[in-house]
Structure formats: structure tokens, C-alpha cells
Amino acid sequence: MMTQNTRRAPMSETEAPEQAPAVNPEPTALDTLKQLGQMNVPQGTESNIFCLTIIGQIEGHLVLPPQNKTTKYEHIIPQLVAAEQSKQVDGIMIILNTVGGDVEAGLAIAEMITSLTKPTVTVVVGGGHSIGVPIAVASTYSLIAESATMTIHPIRLNGLVIGVPQTFEYMEKMQERVVRFVTSHSRITEERFKELMFRTGELNRDIGTAVGGLDAVKYGLMDEVGGIGQALAKLNKLIDERKQLVEAEGITQ
């Protein structure tokens, strides 16, 4: 009677060993850059400054068409929280080149920036239009390139409008929120800002004003004309001042 041989034949030299199950690698900085347009929060010996870019159109509660270059506010908010919590990050630099976008999303980002305890510096390098204006002035210090512009105009709505008086009242209140935020975080007066907002003849088929870099500083909207070099120098200075203040408070306590 034949018996079944339960012993396994020895592995031949050409037979490959069993492969371990594949493990998904950790996302690299390049992967994060491709997916979100942002670098990872600095770790270890990397820079102590976190750079945040806000470009294109600020996307809010509605998804914009795929051909639009957008910055999604649900990506920006977690990054600001992570930078605030990170012990390696001492300061945050915001690079701004936006055409504007969703009002509530823009105000949410601006409120997040102004509530950070770490020093922040904003640089407007191309344009800081529409709802980009509150974001530009929300930081500790703001700079604008001489060739950059900021368009100031009243709040507008897209799509179907139901109940015109009620919608107008809602728009007016939201507009006052924007005016109040900008004037409280910059040196521009409410009268000057509203005068720029409702000025006619500056833009074709629209009302409002396109303010250049030099004029933005002259009006008190931005603090200084400059670029990345000046922004980094100012941010490092603010970081040093904050460290000295923390050390002084620790000694007095």
C-alpha cells in the first residue's frame, strides 16, 4: 500500500523564497508637494520656518472646476494647526498669490493666521485680490512686491439669488465683517478702505480699485514693499524677539 509523503521537497536553487507582504511606504515630501502643493512640516534639523503657499482661487464649500488652480481651505487649516503645535517650527511665512475666492473660507484662513501665537509674515508676490486682502493683513507683518497688486471691491454673489432684500442685507453684513477685519489688522482707516472699495472708473465693467505695491504701503494696508529676502529677515527678527521675551518671562517668574 502506498503512503503519502508529507515531507516537503527541498527548495531548489532557482525557486524564489516567499515574498513578504507589501507595505505602503510613508509619503515623501515630493508626494505631499504633488498632492497638496505644500511641503511637510519641518522635522529634525530642517528649517525652523514653515512656508505656506496660498495660490490661485481659494476653494470653499463648493468644488471648483478641475481646470481652476485652487487652494483648498480644508488643506490649509490642518497645516496651520500642525505648524502651531510643532516644536521645530518657530515662525510661519505665507506666500500669497491669489485672485480671491470663497469669502467665508478666506476669512476662516485669515482668522486662523491671526490667532497663531508664533510670528507670521505674509508676502504678496503676484496678487492678493478680493478675499486675499484679509489674509494678507492677518499676519504679524506683511510685505508686498512692488509689481504686485491688491484688488479691493464689494462682496459679490454667484448663482441664483432668492429674496433680494434678505440677500442684500446678508451681503452687507458680510461686507462689514471684511471691512472690520482688514481695518483692525492694518493701518488703513475704514473711510479710506471703503473709498477704495466703492471707487468707480478704476476697473472695466466693475467697481473697486486695483492697488499697487507702493500704494498699498502708502494707504497703510501693507507694512512694507519687499520680497522673500526681506520677509525672512523680518521673520527671523520676530522669532528672536519672541525667544527673548519668553526667556525674560521665565526669569521673572
C-alpha positions in Angstrom: 0.0 0.0 0.0 1.3 3.4 -0.9 1.7 6.0 1.8 1.5 9.8 1.3 4.8 11.5 1.8 4.2 14.6 3.9 7.7 15.8 3.8 8.3 18.8 1.6 11.0 18.6 -1.1 14.0 20.8 -0.5 13.9 24.2 -2.2 15.7 24.3 -5.5 18.3 27.0 -6.2 16.1 28.6 -8.8 12.9 28.7 -6.6 12.4 32.1 -5.1 11.6 32.5 -1.4 8.1 33.7 -0.4 7.7 37.4 -0.6 6.8 39.4 2.4 3.5 41.3 2.1 4.0 44.7 0.6 4.0 47.7 3.0 2.9 51.0 1.8 5.8 53.4 2.1 5.5 56.6 4.1 4.6 59.6 1.8 7.7 61.6 0.9 7.9 65.4 0.7 7.6 65.1 -3.1 4.4 63.2 -2.7 3.0 65.8 -0.4 4.1 68.5 -2.8 2.3 66.8 -5.7 -0.9 66.2 -3.8 -1.4 69.3 -1.8 1.1 71.8 -3.2 2.7 72.0 0.2 5.9 70.7 1.8 5.8 68.7 5.1 6.2 70.5 8.4 10.0 70.7 9.0 11.4 67.9 11.1 14.7 67.4 12.9 17.5 69.6 11.7 15.5 71.3 8.9 14.5 74.9 8.8 12.6 76.3 11.8 10.4 78.3 9.4 7.3 76.8 7.9 6.4 78.1 4.4 2.7 78.1 3.5 1.6 79.0 -0.1 -1.9 80.3 -1.0 -2.3 80.4 -4.7 -4.9 80.5 -7.4 -8.5 80.7 -6.3 -9.5 79.9 -2.7 -11.9 77.0 -2.7 -14.6 76.9 -0.1 -17.7 74.8 0.3 -18.1 74.2 -3.4 -15.7 72.2 -5.6 -14.4 74.4 -8.4 -13.9 73.0 -12.0 -10.7 70.9 -12.4 -9.1 73.4 -14.8 -9.0 76.1 -12.0 -5.8 76.4 -10.0 -7.1 76.3 -6.4 -6.1 76.4 -2.7 -8.5 74.3 -0.6 -9.1 75.7 2.8 -9.5 72.2 4.3 -5.8 71.7 3.4 -4.7 75.0 4.8 -6.3 74.8 8.3 -4.7 71.5 9.4 -1.3 72.7 8.2 -1.6 75.8 10.4 -2.6 73.7 13.4 0.3 71.4 12.8 2.8 74.3 12.5 1.4 75.9 15.7 1.9 72.6 17.6 5.3 71.7 16.2 8.2 72.3 18.5 10.5 72.6 15.4 8.6 75.5 13.9 9.4 78.9 15.3 7.8 81.1 12.6 5.5 80.9 9.6 5.9 82.6 6.3 2.8 82.8 4.0 3.4 83.3 0.2 0.3 84.8 -1.3 -0.7 85.0 -5.0 -4.5 84.6 -5.2 -7.3 86.0 -7.2 -9.7 85.6 -4.2 -12.4 83.1 -3.9 -14.9 82.0 -1.2 -15.5 84.7 1.3 -16.1 82.5 4.4 -13.2 80.2 3.5 -10.9 83.2 3.1 -12.0 84.7 6.4 -11.5 81.4 8.1 -7.9 81.2 6.9 -7.3 84.8 8.0 -8.7 84.2 11.5 -6.5 81.1 11.8 -3.4 83.1 10.9 -4.1 86.0 13.2 -4.8 83.6 16.1 -1.4 81.9 15.9 1.0 82.5 18.8 4.1 82.1 16.6 5.4 85.0 14.5 3.9 85.2 11.0 5.0 87.2 7.9 3.0 87.4 4.7 4.5 88.2 1.3 2.2 89.2 -1.7 4.3 88.3 -4.7 1.8 88.5 -7.6 -1.6 89.4 -6.4 -3.6 89.4 -3.2 -7.0 90.2 -4.7 -10.5 90.3 -3.2 -10.7 88.0 -0.1 -6.9 87.7 -0.3 -6.7 91.1 1.3 -7.8 90.0 4.8 -5.4 87.0 4.5 -2.6 89.4 3.6 -3.1 91.7 6.6 -3.8 88.8 9.1 -0.1 88.1 9.8 2.2 89.8 12.3 4.0 91.7 9.5 3.1 92.0 5.8 5.1 92.7 2.7 4.1 93.2 -0.9 6.3 93.1 -4.1 6.4 96.4 -5.9 4.9 94.9 -9.0 2.1 93.1 -7.1 -1.5 94.4 -6.9 -4.4 94.0 -4.5 -8.0 94.4 -5.8 -10.4 95.9 -3.3 -14.1 95.6 -4.3 -17.5 94.9 -2.7 -18.8 91.4 -1.9 -20.4 89.7 -4.9 -22.6 86.6 -5.2 -22.7 84.0 -8.0 -25.7 81.9 -9.0 -29.3 82.1 -8.2 -30.4 84.7 -5.6 -33.7 84.2 -3.8 -35.3 87.0 -1.7 -33.4 90.1 -2.9 -33.8 92.3 0.2 -32.7 89.5 2.6 -29.8 88.6 0.3 -28.7 92.2 0.2 -28.8 92.5 4.0 -26.7 89.3 4.3 -24.1 90.6 1.8 -23.9 93.9 3.6 -23.3 92.3 7.0 -20.6 90.0 5.4 -19.0 93.0 3.8 -18.8 94.8 7.1 -17.1 91.7 8.6 -14.4 92.0 5.9 -14.0 95.8 6.4 -13.8 95.4 10.2 -11.2 92.6 9.9 -9.0 94.5 7.5 -9.1 97.8 9.3 -8.4 96.2 12.7 -5.3 94.3 11.4 -3.7 97.1 9.4 -3.1 100.8 9.5 -5.7 101.7 6.9 -8.8 103.6 8.0 -12.3 102.5 7.5 -13.1 105.6 5.4 -10.1 105.1 3.1 -10.8 101.3 2.7 -14.5 101.9 1.8 -13.5 104.7 -0.6 -11.2 102.3 -2.4 -13.9 99.6 -2.3 -16.6 101.7 -3.9 -14.5 103.8 -6.3 -15.7 103.7 -9.9 -13.7 104.2 -13.1 -10.6 102.2 -11.9 -11.7 98.9 -13.4 -13.5 98.0 -16.6 -17.1 96.6 -16.0 -16.6 96.7 -12.3 -16.3 98.9 -9.2 -13.4 98.8 -6.9 -9.7 99.7 -7.0 -6.5 97.8 -8.0 -3.9 99.0 -5.5 -0.2 98.5 -6.4 2.6 97.7 -4.0 3.7 101.2 -3.3 0.1 102.5 -2.9 -0.8 99.6 -0.6 2.0 100.7 1.8 1.1 104.3 1.4 -2.5 103.6 2.3 -1.4 101.6 5.4 -2.8 98.3 4.0 0.6 96.6 4.0 3.6 97.3 6.2 6.5 97.3 3.6 7.4 96.8 0.0 9.7 93.8 -0.3 10.2 90.2 -1.2 11.3 86.9 0.2 14.7 88.1 1.5 13.2 91.0 3.5 10.4 88.6 4.7 12.9 86.1 6.0 15.0 88.7 7.7 11.9 90.2 9.4 10.6 86.8 10.4 13.9 85.8 12.0 14.0 89.1 13.9 10.4 88.5 15.2 11.5 84.9 16.2 14.5 86.2 18.1 12.3 88.9 19.9 9.8 86.2 20.9 12.5 83.9 22.3 14.0 86.8 24.3 10.5 87.7 25.6 9.9 84.0 26.6 13.2 83.8 28.4 12.6 87.1 30.2 9.2 85.9 31.4 10.8 82.7 32.6 13.4 84.6 34.6 10.8 86.9 36.2 8.6 84.1 37.1 
